């Protein structure tokens, strides 16, 4: 049926990084769904969390009785997983990234680190690398794991993931995901880097 409203989970860091709002600020991110809807969309935009930071949203969620799995779930980019594929976006590259990301998240849960991390994801790079699988040479994709600790998402430090967890992630992703033969770990802080790569 027809709908009259679009409910969107815009948070204050999205606003600050996307448009000048309540004072001067630079446009850092262009992919955020901020700034209203196109005139051709006859919907009323509802953004009830627009002036809250993520830690405040989590407090609100807990106060409202929303289950902890939902409250503590890491942010996912509005434009979708493709924003984490640098270079050409294809069905095959999306499948590779989905599989690698699922393994990484599973390993964070298994090791007990998921909830201590503000955001974690895998980025598929537009770079290929030589490797060895069995007795053969491979020339496959390079992926990078990004884990950060933050409360406000305006600043973030890379998460000091133990080497054993990194090793398990790397071993599983390289051995289980056909198309990746090298895994890196992003140790950049925000600023100067952003949390997402795009």
VENFENSUL-V422546 format. One line per field, one symbol per residue. ss: DSSP state (H for helix, E for strand, C for the rest). A space follows every 10 residues. Layout:
BEGIN
ss = ???
END
This chain:
BEGIN
ss = CCCCEEECCC CHHHHHHHCC CCCCCCCCCC CCCCCCCCCC CCCEEECCCC CCCHHHHHHH HHHCCCCHHH HCCCCCCCCC HHHHECCCCC HHHHHHHHHH HHHHHHHHHH HCCHHHCCEE EEEEEEEEEE EEECCEEEEE EEEEEEEEEC CCCCCEEECC CCHHHHHHHH HHHHHHCCCE EEEEECCCCE CCCCCCCC
END
